[in-house]
Amino acid sequence: MAPASTPDQRALAPAVEIVNEAGRSPYVLICEHASNFIPAGYHGLGLGGQDLDRHIAWDIGAATMARALSGLLDAPLFLAGYSRLLIDCNRPLESPTSIPVKSENSEIPGNQNLAEDERGYRQQTFYWPFQHAVARHLDTRQAEGRPAIVVGAHSFTPIFHGQPRPWHAGVLFRRSHRLGEALVAALGEPGLVVAANEPYSIDDESDYTVPVHGEARGIEAMLIEIRQDLIGTTSGAVAWAGRLARALEALSQRDKRA
């Protein structure tokens, strides 16, 4: 399925939405898979509406949860404006899944055999404006001597390739062991299964936010993954935002006392 030939048919929304940029929290929230929006000129990349509502197109519930968490923490929040099927804002451009030709078991017709000019267009229109907005905010914080802790907001499917996932939530980190493990412990409640580095782990080949926006700056960074059936409704997303806010605030207060 060929995309439209003119830029004005392909980009109809901001590449990044910034919420509460002046927020006073040390936490900087990033939601790279906030939207399943694909401009009409792309004809759904050859997929039907049912596919575009699935996890392959976005992280279900993540944006609602992140917005609520931003308000509770008084934290800035950066939300990507387009579906990760166009280009994934948490992938290095060299990654094979930056513009996926297949996601889970679904072929993505509109991403097959892309011309280099279309790849470049997507990078310049959907990807780099998001990354530059996050980078400018973090650079400004560091220049002003203000603390920053990068927290990515994500969701994951209850079943992946036929295998059930037992976790309710996962905290993904690499160098930020102390903070990541403390958050796992803080989220521990009766009946909840919260794990470190599940259902994924951080690596340079398939992650951008933690390695680039966090580790490359020498600041703490982690991703929070919530099972999407728990945050697929507004009430569920708000409830998990409250749980996360309490845990993150407790860690922040502990660090102030240390």
C-alpha positions in Angstrom: 0.0 0.0 0.0 1.8 3.2 -1.2 1.6 6.2 1.0 0.3 9.5 -0.2 2.7 11.5 -2.3 2.4 14.9 -0.7 3.6 15.8 2.8 0.4 17.7 3.8 -1.6 14.4 3.3 0.8 12.5 5.5 1.3 14.7 8.6 -1.8 16.1 10.2 -0.9 16.3 13.9 2.0 17.5 16.0 4.7 14.9 16.3 4.9 15.6 20.1 2.5 16.9 22.7 4.1 18.4 25.7 2.1 18.5 28.9 3.1 20.5 32.0 6.6 21.3 30.8 7.2 23.6 33.8 6.3 20.8 36.2 8.5 20.8 39.3 8.8 17.0 39.8 12.3 15.5 39.2 10.5 12.9 37.1 10.3 13.5 33.3 7.6 11.3 31.8 7.9 10.0 28.2 5.2 8.1 26.3 6.6 7.1 23.0 3.7 4.8 22.0 0.9 7.1 23.1 -1.1 7.2 19.8 -2.3 4.9 17.1 -2.9 7.8 14.7 -1.9 7.3 11.1 -2.9 10.1 8.6 -5.5 9.1 6.0 -3.0 9.5 3.2 -1.3 6.3 4.4 -4.5 4.3 4.1 -3.8 2.6 7.4 -0.6 1.2 6.0 -2.8 -1.5 4.5 -4.2 -2.6 7.8 -7.8 -2.6 9.0 -9.2 -0.6 11.8 -9.3 -3.7 14.1 -5.5 -4.1 13.6 -4.9 -0.4 14.3 -6.7 -0.7 17.6 -4.3 -3.5 18.7 -1.1 -3.3 20.6 0.9 -3.4 17.4 -0.1 0.2 16.7 0.3 1.7 20.2 0.5 1.0 23.9 -3.1 0.7 25.0 -3.8 2.8 28.1 -0.4 4.2 28.4 -1.2 7.8 27.4 -4.2 8.0 29.8 -2.1 6.6 32.6 0.8 9.0 31.8 -1.5 12.0 31.7 -2.9 11.2 35.1 0.5 10.5 36.5 1.8 13.8 35.2 -0.9 15.6 37.1 -0.4 13.7 40.3 3.4 14.2 40.3 3.4 17.7 38.8 5.8 16.2 36.2 6.4 17.2 32.5 5.1 14.7 30.0 6.1 14.1 26.3 3.6 12.1 24.2 4.4 11.0 20.6 1.6 12.0 18.2 1.8 9.2 15.7 1.6 5.4 15.7 4.7 3.4 16.2 3.9 1.6 12.9 4.9 4.7 11.0 8.2 4.9 13.0 8.9 3.9 16.6 10.1 6.7 18.8 11.7 4.2 21.3 13.9 2.6 18.7 17.3 3.6 17.2 16.9 4.3 13.5 19.2 1.4 12.7 16.9 -1.1 14.4 14.9 -3.4 12.1 11.8 -2.6 14.1 12.2 1.2 13.7 9.7 1.0 10.8 8.4 -2.6 11.3 7.5 -4.7 8.2 6.0 -7.2 10.6 4.6 -6.8 14.2 3.8 -9.9 16.2 2.1 -12.0 13.5 0.9 -9.2 11.4 2.5 -8.1 8.1 2.5 -4.3 7.6 1.9 -3.8 3.9 2.6 -0.1 3.9 6.0 -0.6 5.3 7.3 -3.1 2.8 10.1 -2.1 0.5 10.1 1.6 1.6 12.0 4.0 -0.5 14.8 5.9 1.3 13.0 9.3 0.8 10.0 8.0 2.6 12.1 6.7 5.5 13.8 10.1 5.6 10.4 11.8 5.6 9.1 9.8 8.5 12.3 10.4 10.5 12.2 14.2 9.9 8.5 14.5 10.4 7.5 12.0 13.1 10.7 10.9 14.9 13.2 13.7 15.3 10.7 16.4 16.5 9.8 14.2 19.4 13.4 13.3 20.3 14.5 16.9 20.0 11.7 18.1 22.2 12.7 15.7 25.0 16.4 16.5 24.5 15.9 20.2 24.8 13.9 19.8 28.0 16.6 17.6 29.6 19.4 19.8 28.3 17.7 22.8 29.9 17.2 21.0 33.2 20.9 20.0 33.3 22.0 23.5 32.4 19.9 24.9 35.2 21.2 22.3 37.7 17.7 20.8 38.2 17.3 17.1 38.8 15.9 14.9 36.1 14.8 11.2 36.2 13.6 9.8 32.9 10.5 7.5 33.2 9.0 5.9 30.1 5.3 4.9 30.3 4.3 1.7 28.5 1.9 -1.2 28.4 2.3 -4.8 27.3 0.0 -7.5 26.1 -1.4 -10.2 28.5 -0.5 -12.9 25.9 2.4 -12.7 23.5 2.8 -15.3 20.7 0.4 -17.6 22.6 2.3 -17.4 25.9 0.5 -15.8 29.0 2.4 -13.2 30.9 1.9 -13.5 34.6 3.2 -10.0 35.6 0.9 -7.1 36.4 3.8 -4.7 35.9 7.4 -4.5 35.0 10.2 -2.0 35.7 12.8 -1.9 33.0 16.3 -0.5 33.7 19.9 -1.2 33.0 22.3 1.2 34.9 19.7 2.5 37.3 19.7 -0.6 39.5 19.2 1.2 42.8 16.2 3.2 41.6 14.7 0.4 39.4 14.9 -2.2 42.2 13.5 0.3 44.7 10.5 1.0 42.5 9.8 -2.8 42.0 9.8 -3.1 45.8 7.7 0.0 46.3 5.0 -1.4 44.0 4.9 -4.7 45.8 1.3 -5.2 47.1 -0.6 -8.4 48.0 -1.8 -10.0 44.9 0.4 -8.0 42.5 3.2 -9.5 40.5 5.8 -6.8 39.7 9.1 -7.8 38.2 12.4 -6.2 37.2 13.2 -6.3 33.5 10.0 -8.2 32.5 8.6 -8.7 30.0 11.5 -7.0 28.2 15.0 -5.8 29.0 16.9 -2.7 27.9 19.5 -2.9 25.1 21.1 -0.5 22.7 19.7 -2.3 19.6 16.1 -2.0 20.5 15.8 1.0 22.9 16.3 4.7 22.5 14.8 6.5 25.5 16.9 4.9 28.3 20.2 4.6 26.5 20.1 8.1 24.8 17.9 10.4 26.9 19.0 8.8 30.2 22.3 6.9 30.3 24.1 9.1 27.7 23.4 12.1 29.9 24.4 10.3 33.1 20.9 10.5 34.6 18.7 7.9 36.0 16.3 6.3 33.5 13.8 3.5 33.5 10.6 2.3 31.7 7.5 1.3 33.5 5.4 -1.4 31.7 1.8 -2.1 32.9 -0.2 -5.0 31.5 -2.7 -3.4 29.1 -5.8 -5.2 30.4 -5.2 -3.4 33.7 -5.1 0.1 32.2 -7.3 -0.3 29.1 -10.1 1.6 30.8 -9.9 5.2 32.2 -10.6 4.0 35.7 -7.9 1.3 35.5 -5.3 3.8 34.0 -6.1 6.3 36.7 -5.9 3.7 39.5 -2.4 2.6 38.2 -1.3 6.2 37.9 -2.2 6.7 41.6 -0.3 3.6 42.5 2.8 4.7 40.6 2.6 8.2 41.9 2.6 7.0 45.5 5.6 4.7 44.8 7.6 7.3 42.9 6.9 10.1 45.5 8.1 7.7 48.2 11.3 7.1 46.4 11.8 10.9 45.8 11.2 11.6 49.5 13.6 8.9 50.6 16.3 10.3 48.4 15.8 13.8 49.9 16.3 12.3 53.4 19.4 10.4 52.4 
